[in-house]
């Protein structure tokens, strides 16, 4: 009879692990796809500006759009792009590092919760089978698995919602700033800069609203006085990266808080109910 319970334990743990890891597998596959795109765009940017026009631009977030517009202006006006393309390449590397950081935070949190749940389930089954030698309560185990799957599902949904909320608008604003900087560096008229960057259409967000306000003020000053300093745009871009990094730290703290709530609301009650179930079954046997 013991071997039957042991096999059942392995099957339950395997099914639970497979269900929990679906999101991780999807995230990992997405991460691998992004990594391939990342390598493609870096290899593409290793070419000279003249060679770039002979190949299709690899798709990597908003950076592909920036490169396409720069090449279009180079073909039309013969602009020099070496320096700005090097800057964009550095930005891509920085963006990839932060994306990797987000993926690691999510993966670590999901695995920690899954491990705690599986250990609790294993303890209950092993206690019934090898320690107390009492009948297995399969109805309780089914409720245990369903309850904790609900908790895990809520956890995944909440941390993805928080990620989307904290990073909302950043990609569009980054694209606008880099396009403005790129087009100003090749001395394009302000009307073209505004039209191509769509900076004025960027949605306002509490986290980066001071930077957006300053950027719009810079546009108004250029319109009014006709002169500009590219270093000002460099500072705005760097400030936005700093804010983005701060949002990463906020995201990490939010994930820890949500994980604690899920453990207290789902994993801990499951553990306590597991102990209670063992005590009740043991009392019935005696």
Buried (B, 14 or more C-beta within 10 A) or exposed (E): EEEEBBEBBEEBBEEBEEBBBEBBEEBEEEBEEBEEBBEBBBEBBEEEBEEBEEEEBBEBBBBBBBBEBBBEBBEEEEBEBEEBBEBBBEBBEEBBEBBBBBBEBBBEBBEEBBEBBBEBBBBBBBBBBEEBEBEBBEEBBEBBBEBBBEBBEBBBEBBEEBBEEBBEBBEBBBBBBBBBBBBBBBEBEBEEBBEBBEBEEBEEBEBBEEBBEBBBEBBEBBEEEEEBEEEBBEEBBEBBBEBBBEBBEEBBEBBEEBBEBBBEBBBEBBBEBBEEBBEEBBEEEE
